[in-house]
Amino acid sequence: MIEQNAKPGAIALDEMLNDIEVPSLDVPELGALLVSDKSKDLFEEKKRKAWKELDAAEARCDFAPNRMRITNRGGVFFITLWKKSVYGRTLTDIKGDDDMVGFFADNITPLIRSVLGSFLSPDDFAVVTTPKRRHKERNFATLIAIRIAEQLGLPFFEDCAFAPSKHRVGTVFTANNIPPHRNIIVFDDFVTTGQTLVSMQNLLVSLGKNCTFFVGINNKL
């Protein structure tokens, strides 16, 4: 209702406000995306204080769908399926979960097929991943790449390149177990600066290879 001292011609906003519908703010269900036999809770609280302190500063991912994108960093184009988020599991927690190996592979493989074609000849294509730096016994990216290669029916070449140090910027990789195939699918689990992919491209292109880069999580908001 308009106040009695309102100026002539004033609009009665109270009636307009009553007609406005507030949009639903329901959060999409993420549980169905990550259902496994063990039914792991994405937001399960860590029991140890040390883990809580680590989680507070570490990047996370909620695996929300429809986050696929093509990104160019340092001159390398790569395709990612998910994106870093404010909530979700920490990257360390994800890497330590054996169930996530199959989850990554089962989602990345259809993406590769949709981009490169449903049939990829094992005579023309091979799968590799980036050099092992810290986790050399149980390397998360390697385990996923092996599973992706199996699902695509392609050969996987482990340790095709070595990194002389743990530094990523400006690193020159050393060739090791290079596939004879001309077309190389390079998979990495996470990417932040993109410098590792740049070093892989510099190495493989110099050897006459055609490279396509696929990454699980784009670790940048």
C-alpha positions as CSV (number, residue, x, y, z in Angstrom):
1,M,0.0,0.0,0.0
2,I,1.3,3.5,-0.9
3,E,1.9,5.8,2.1
4,Q,-0.4,8.8,2.3
5,N,2.5,11.2,1.9
6,A,3.7,9.6,-1.3
7,K,4.0,11.8,-4.3
8,P,1.3,11.7,-7.0
9,G,2.0,9.0,-9.7
10,A,4.1,6.8,-7.3
11,I,4.0,3.1,-8.1
12,A,2.7,0.6,-5.5
13,L,5.7,-1.7,-5.1
14,D,4.1,-3.9,-2.5
15,E,1.9,-5.5,-5.0
16,M,4.7,-6.0,-7.5
17,L,6.9,-7.7,-4.8
18,N,4.1,-10.1,-4.0
19,D,4.2,-11.4,-7.6
20,I,7.9,-12.1,-7.6
21,E,8.8,-15.8,-7.4
22,V,12.0,-16.7,-5.6
23,P,14.0,-19.2,-7.7
24,S,14.8,-22.6,-6.2
25,L,18.3,-22.9,-4.8
26,D,18.4,-26.6,-4.4
27,V,21.9,-28.0,-4.8
28,P,22.2,-30.7,-7.6
29,E,22.5,-34.3,-6.3
30,L,26.1,-35.3,-6.6
31,G,25.8,-38.7,-4.9
32,A,24.6,-40.5,-8.0
33,L,27.7,-39.5,-9.9
34,L,30.1,-41.1,-7.5
35,V,28.1,-44.2,-6.4
36,S,30.3,-47.2,-5.8
37,D,30.0,-50.4,-3.9
38,K,31.6,-48.8,-0.9
39,S,29.4,-45.7,-1.1
40,K,32.1,-43.3,-0.1
41,D,31.0,-39.9,1.3
42,L,32.4,-37.0,-0.7
43,F,32.3,-34.7,2.3
44,E,33.4,-37.2,5.0
45,E,35.2,-35.4,7.8
46,K,38.8,-36.5,8.3
47,K,39.5,-37.9,11.8
48,R,43.0,-36.8,12.3
49,K,43.9,-33.2,13.0
50,A,46.8,-33.2,10.6
51,W,44.5,-34.1,7.7
52,K,42.1,-31.3,8.8
53,E,44.9,-28.7,8.6
54,L,45.9,-30.0,5.2
55,D,42.3,-30.0,3.9
56,A,41.9,-26.3,4.9
57,A,44.5,-25.1,2.3
58,E,44.3,-27.9,-0.3
59,A,42.3,-27.8,-3.6
60,R,39.1,-29.8,-3.9
61,C,36.8,-31.1,-6.5
62,D,33.1,-32.0,-6.3
63,F,33.0,-33.7,-9.7
64,A,30.0,-31.7,-10.8
65,P,29.0,-32.6,-14.4
66,N,29.1,-30.3,-17.5
67,R,32.5,-28.8,-16.6
68,M,34.3,-30.0,-19.7
69,R,36.3,-27.4,-21.4
70,I,39.2,-26.8,-23.8
71,T,42.0,-24.7,-22.3
72,N,45.2,-23.2,-23.7
73,R,48.1,-22.7,-21.3
74,G,51.6,-22.0,-22.5
75,G,50.6,-22.8,-26.1
76,V,49.2,-26.3,-25.2
77,F,45.5,-27.0,-25.8
78,F,44.1,-29.6,-23.4
79,I,40.6,-31.0,-22.6
80,T,39.5,-31.3,-19.0
81,L,36.4,-33.1,-17.7
82,W,36.1,-31.5,-14.2
83,K,37.0,-28.3,-12.5
84,K,38.5,-27.4,-9.1
85,S,35.7,-26.4,-6.6
86,V,35.3,-24.9,-3.2
87,Y,33.7,-28.0,-1.8
88,G,34.3,-31.7,-2.3
89,R,37.1,-34.1,-1.8
90,T,40.7,-32.9,-1.5
91,L,43.1,-33.8,-4.3
92,T,45.2,-35.8,-1.9
93,D,42.2,-37.8,-0.8
94,I,41.2,-38.4,-4.4
95,K,44.7,-39.7,-5.3
96,G,44.8,-42.0,-2.3
97,D,41.5,-43.7,-3.1
98,D,41.8,-46.8,-5.3
99,D,38.2,-46.6,-6.4
100,M,38.9,-43.2,-8.0
101,V,41.2,-44.9,-10.6
102,G,38.3,-46.6,-12.2
103,F,36.0,-43.6,-11.8
104,F,38.5,-41.4,-13.7
105,A,39.0,-44.0,-16.4
106,D,35.3,-44.7,-16.9
107,N,34.6,-41.0,-17.4
108,I,37.7,-40.0,-19.4
109,T,37.5,-42.8,-21.9
110,P,34.1,-41.8,-23.4
111,L,35.4,-38.2,-23.6
112,I,38.4,-39.4,-25.6
113,R,36.1,-41.4,-27.9
114,S,33.8,-38.4,-28.5
115,V,36.8,-36.2,-29.4
116,L,38.9,-38.6,-31.5
117,G,36.3,-41.1,-32.7
118,S,34.8,-44.3,-31.4
119,F,37.4,-46.5,-33.1
120,L,41.1,-45.8,-32.5
121,S,43.5,-48.1,-34.2
122,P,46.2,-49.6,-31.9
123,D,48.5,-49.4,-34.9
124,D,48.2,-45.6,-35.0
125,F,47.5,-44.5,-31.4
126,A,49.1,-45.0,-28.1
127,V,48.5,-43.7,-24.5
128,V,51.1,-42.1,-22.3
129,T,51.1,-40.0,-19.2
130,T,53.4,-37.4,-17.7
131,P,56.6,-38.2,-15.8
132,K,56.4,-39.6,-12.3
133,R,57.7,-37.0,-9.8
134,R,56.8,-37.9,-6.2
135,H,54.6,-41.0,-6.2
136,K,56.7,-43.5,-8.2
137,E,55.4,-46.8,-6.7
138,R,51.7,-46.0,-6.9
139,N,51.3,-43.2,-9.4
140,F,47.7,-42.1,-9.7
141,A,47.9,-40.8,-13.3
142,T,49.7,-43.9,-14.5
143,L,47.1,-46.3,-13.0
144,I,44.3,-44.3,-14.7
145,A,46.2,-44.1,-18.0
146,I,46.6,-47.9,-18.0
147,R,42.9,-48.4,-17.5
148,I,42.1,-45.9,-20.2
149,A,44.3,-47.7,-22.7
150,E,42.7,-51.0,-21.8
151,Q,39.2,-49.6,-22.4
152,L,40.3,-48.0,-25.7
153,G,42.1,-51.1,-26.8
154,L,45.3,-49.2,-27.2
155,P,48.9,-49.8,-26.0
156,F,50.1,-47.9,-23.0
157,F,53.8,-46.8,-22.7
158,E,54.9,-46.3,-19.2
159,D,57.7,-43.8,-18.3
160,C,57.9,-42.4,-21.9
161,A,59.6,-39.4,-20.4
162,F,61.7,-38.6,-17.4
163,A,61.8,-35.3,-15.5
164,P,65.3,-34.2,-14.2
165,S,63.8,-32.5,-11.2
166,K,60.5,-31.8,-9.4
167,H,60.4,-28.3,-10.7
168,R,57.7,-27.8,-13.4
169,V,58.5,-24.4,-15.0
170,G,60.9,-24.6,-17.9
171,T,61.7,-28.3,-17.3
172,V,63.1,-30.2,-20.3
173,F,62.0,-33.8,-20.2
174,T,64.2,-36.7,-21.3
175,A,62.9,-39.2,-23.8
176,N,62.7,-42.8,-22.6
177,N,60.0,-45.3,-23.6
178,I,58.7,-43.4,-26.6
179,P,55.9,-45.1,-28.6
180,P,56.6,-45.8,-32.2
181,H,53.1,-44.6,-33.0
182,R,52.6,-41.2,-34.6
183,N,49.5,-40.2,-32.7
184,I,49.9,-40.0,-28.9
185,I,47.1,-39.5,-26.3
186,V,48.6,-37.8,-23.3
187,F,46.7,-38.1,-20.1
188,D,47.3,-36.4,-16.8
189,D,45.2,-36.5,-13.6
190,F,45.4,-32.8,-12.6
191,V,46.7,-29.6,-14.3
192,T,47.4,-26.3,-12.7
193,T,49.9,-24.2,-14.5
194,G,50.1,-26.4,-17.6
195,Q,53.9,-26.4,-17.6
196,T,54.1,-30.2,-17.4
197,L,52.0,-30.5,-20.5
198,V,54.2,-27.9,-22.2
199,S,57.3,-30.0,-21.5
200,M,55.5,-33.1,-22.8
201,Q,54.5,-31.4,-26.0
202,N,58.0,-30.0,-26.6
203,L,59.4,-33.5,-26.2
204,L,56.9,-35.4,-28.3
205,V,56.4,-32.9,-31.1
206,S,60.2,-32.7,-31.5
207,L,60.1,-36.4,-32.2
208,G,57.4,-36.0,-34.9
209,K,54.4,-37.0,-32.8
210,N,50.8,-35.7,-33.0
211,C,49.6,-35.1,-29.4
212,T,46.2,-34.8,-27.9
213,F,46.0,-33.9,-24.2
214,F,43.3,-35.0,-21.8
215,V,43.2,-34.1,-18.1
216,G,40.9,-35.1,-15.3
217,I,40.7,-32.0,-13.1
218,N,41.5,-28.4,-14.1
219,N,43.0,-27.3,-10.8
220,K,42.2,-23.6,-11.4
221,L,39.0,-21.7,-10.5
